[in-house]
């Protein structure tokens, strides 16, 4: 019987009821060792009428990538794996070692898990329980958490049991339930149930010492009957002593068998018995351990009653016995990975053979994206390697793998150990990149810049092409550090690099020099044939995602918004096809920026929402902030004040999105006619040191308008003078038209406004074109030319209504009424404006003919959640079937 957990059971029951109603959910149940997490999960499983999938984190397998995931899904793989989309099926097969193939991105495996759960739950809701989640191997944990955060309409409940005080198990985005000690009444009932004949003084001591911990309430009575417990020990130590005392009462062969099981903990009875035979134990020695309640044997599977039993058995054994157990297991296990780790655990001195086995294990883990496992294997291999150079190479491999696993502090420590001894230039570059990445993660952009720039200088003489590649990373740190001293150093280094114009890296070097000149405010024009240079740079670095995205950014700086969009879209498509989810937030940001500048606001909103979602899911704070700031800007145009301010606040919490958030807030105030508040926001950007950043540059016309409205023509003229070099650098019609609009604001007249409107016609980006019409109409009305004013204002109103720019449309409508127009019929922005960003993206893809499975794969959702979004979208759009979507989308676009 489970005592004192009624409220916790009620909370989980609500989750299960929601799943039956089509709303999935997840919960992380945390608590100290012995607090009753497993008992609670067992009780929930026994009460549930849902099919239950049970998984378990196993400490000894924490370095074996995807082992926990395979344990969870092994019973259902044969039935459901073939139904997965091909890339997802291949990802899981590769992760589980069921088939050879290219390594899959960890998030593609997560998507496969989500789809697999959806398939399993097609007939009935499913309860998925993962106990001891703190010991999940990292790739399994990432995949399961990815799926848990994206649950929607799959009819799935996921419960994670996590022991606090051991290995951390961060689960951002998931709710927590913290188990505390039992109440006095519940604790007393539990003690009486298990030991009803305790002497009063022992019973009182148990209740006092256990602190409501159920495991302690059950285990301490035996220890307190026979031991001197006048001293107070930490709870876990006290429990371990109790467990070890039980084991010490068993015979030597039984203790040896328990030690073998504790050293491996695979649960494979055949392996345990085979290894135990080398230590003088046999199957007959299982019974005493079972009778003592230390282990359970079910079929061919052996488990310890509680992880603390295993810990006590292993830690209480002398070192020589632990080494013998690992040597025996190395002989007994069939899997090369486990054999290598047991050999390493048994080694007490350098061993080239074991080091080579661990290195092979690490390389295999890398192909399965098991970066944490690879880092651990490489590091242990470096300790066992006999050759000094080999030790350095293995340490470098460990550092790089730890960096990929997100263990940046560990990666930094490993790289610092290896760097002084490195010989190969390629290995040195790897270590420098690790140290630079760690520095960036700490916010120390200057240190990262110094490391990378020094490496670029070192490469300049022997391999200038490689130096150009390193300078890509150098310039990224400079761009975000906003320090002209760094840009000056970059410029000097770039000047020392010499490449012929027919060299594949020459276009990249050309773009780097121009980007540096922009940072130093030296460039007022773009290089000749910039579109061709960008195309050549993209072609020469087609396999380097960072270079392609930087090239897309340079295209934006040159006003080549369409070319920037094409590059970012290419990277996004390839990232989706290859399952490289970690790349998507940055690629989607560049696509969003280009779509925004092109005036494709509806597309930009959907793209920004996806970028924010994936960035948050993958823990990429910088890109999450940037995406939030961009989405806030788009919401500002719509006039959605509450959501704009919410996302702007999120973006302002991180330096990456601060400029975009500030621009968004300025645009929000300007749209609502609050000129002073708008100017206050925009002046923050105006005085910023980073005048080369896109939000700072592109917000200048908004500042001009706000300043003119407040009568500060000097400030408006200064802002226009800053903006005009951008027009020379990016001679695109859309930018040139805005320059003439700003001039018309400072010196109003028909010629200036007509010039702006004529250029808009050559590249009509609806919102900016309508803003020019609005300003012209306002001026015409003030000069009493009401008929002409109404013509411009009516055109502006129509466009604003079409794109859903509500505050701007309201301004145009108010001006029309003030100008004597008859009652004006407002246009509906279209039914697509009724959809959420995710619904819009689903509908758009469905209108293109994609199936629910294809949409799910592209958006990293389950097919059932895609179906749920379509179900909600149909009544909003006034359609009854998928076949009607294309016409609705085409009409509203």
Secondary structure, DSSP 8 states (H G I E B T S, - for coil): ---S-HHHHHHHHHHHHHHHTT--EEEEEEE-TTSSHHHHHHHHHHH--SEEEEEE--GGGTTSTTHHHHHHHHHHHHHHGGGS-HHHHHHHHHHTTSS--S---HHHHHHHHHHHHHHHTSSS-EEEEEESGGGS-HHHHHHHHHHHHT--SS-EEEEEEEETTSS----TTS-EEE-----HHHHHHHHHHH-TT--HHHHHHHHHHHTT-HHHHHHHHHHHHHS---S---HHHHHHHHHHHHHHTS-HHHHHHHHHHHHH---BHHHHHHHHHTTT--GGGHHHHHHTTSEEEETTEEEESSHHHHHHHHHHS-HHHHHHHHHHHHHH---HHHHHHHHHHH--S--HHHHHHHHHHHHHHHHTT-HHHHHHHHHHHHHH-SSHHHHHHHHHHHHHHHHHTT-HHHHHHHHHHHHTT---HHHHHHHHHHHHHHHHHTT-HHHHHHHHHHHHHHHHTT-HHHHHHHHHHHHHHHHHHT-HHHHHHHHHHHHH----TTSTTHHHHHHHHHHHHHHTT--SS--TTHHHHHHHHHHHTTT-HHHHHHHHHHHHHTT-HHHHHHHHHHHHHHHHHHT-HHHHHHHHHHHHHHHHHTT-HHHHHHHHHHHHHHHHHTT-HHHHHHHHHHHHHHHHHHT-HHHHHHHHHHHHTSHHHHHHHHHHHHHHHHHTT-HHHHHHHHHHHHT-S-TTSHHHHHTHHHHHHHHHHTT-HHHHHHHHHHHHHHHHHS--HHHHHHHHHHHHHHS--HHHHHHHHHHHHHS--HHHHHHHHHHHHHHHHHTT-HHHHHHHHHHHHHHHHHHT-HHHHHHHHHHHHHTT----------GGGGS-HHHHHHHHHHHTT--HHHHHHHHT--HHHHHHHHHHHHHHHT-SSGGGHHHHHHHH-
